[in-house]
Amino acid sequence: MIGVVAFLWDCYTFVNQFIKKLKIEQAIKQKKFESDAQKAYLNILYTASWLQSESRDLYKKHGITSQQYNVLRILRGQYPNHANPKYIKDVMLDKNPDLTRLCDRLLKLGLIARAACPENRRKMNIGITEQGLALLEKIDPEVSNYFEQIAGQGQVNFALLSDLLDSMRG
């Protein structure tokens, strides 16, 4: 119970600090909730949406989306090796996007390369290019700065928040 209270307090503090001092009740114009769990759930969804919205411009000015950034980040972690689409899909943060189209766009931008798998020609291997690595090197300081701005407020225990979110997923 203490963990849930701490989690809710962190959510409350986070929303107050970063979403123009609005409580979740004000932000979504809802006064009553069925339970604390429902309120926390809606707060998590609202805050996640807010974070995505706030970071969208960061990626957009570099000509990519957050999903494309995620694929590039995954491929950098495998570099110099390649990854197959199943692996990429398994570790992506957003499981919804059409990975084939997403990779097609990255391929057109010259940020990734695709090749047939030598062991099984029906499978594809995907790797990050030097241009993709250079783009990540350019974006990384901006992403770090974004995270520092969020963490710099000092009122949210992000380690605890992350642990609590992990425990929610079992």
Residue pairs with C-beta under 8 A, 6 or more apart in sequence:
3 164
3 167
4 36
4 40
4 164
6 157
6 160
6 164
7 40
7 160
7 161
7 164
8 36
8 39
8 40
10 156
10 157
10 160
10 161
10 164
11 24
11 40
11 43
11 44
11 47
11 161
12 23
12 24
12 43
13 155
13 156
14 47
14 155
14 156
14 161
15 22
15 23
15 24
15 27
15 43
15 46
15 47
16 22
16 23
17 153
17 155
17 156
18 50
18 150
18 153
19 27
19 46
19 47
19 50
24 30
24 39
24 42
24 43
24 46
25 31
27 46
28 42
28 46
30 42
33 39
33 42
44 165
51 150
52 66
54 146
55 66
55 146
56 65
56 66
58 139
58 142
58 143
58 146
59 65
59 66
59 68
59 69
59 139
62 135
62 138
62 139
63 109
64 72
64 106
64 109
64 111
64 135
66 94
67 92
67 94
67 97
67 102
68 102
68 105
68 106
68 111
69 136
69 139
70 92
70 93
70 94
71 88
71 92
71 99
71 102
71 103
71 106
71 112
72 106
72 111
72 112
72 128
72 132
72 135
72 136
73 136
74 83
74 88
74 91
74 92
75 82
75 83
75 88
75 112
75 126
75 127
75 128
75 132
76 128
76 132
76 133
76 136
78 87
78 127
78 128
79 127
79 128
79 133
80 127
81 127
82 115
82 125
82 126
82 127
83 125
83 126
83 127
84 117
84 123
84 124
84 125
84 126
85 99
85 100
85 103
85 124
85 126
88 99
88 126
89 95
89 99
92 99
103 112
103 114
103 126
106 112
106 132
107 113
107 114
109 131
110 129
110 131
110 132
111 128
111 129
111 131
111 132
111 135
112 126
112 127
112 128
112 129
112 132
113 126
113 127
113 128
113 129
114 124
114 125
114 126
115 124
115 125
115 127
116 123
116 124
116 125
117 123
117 124
117 125
128 136
150 156
151 158
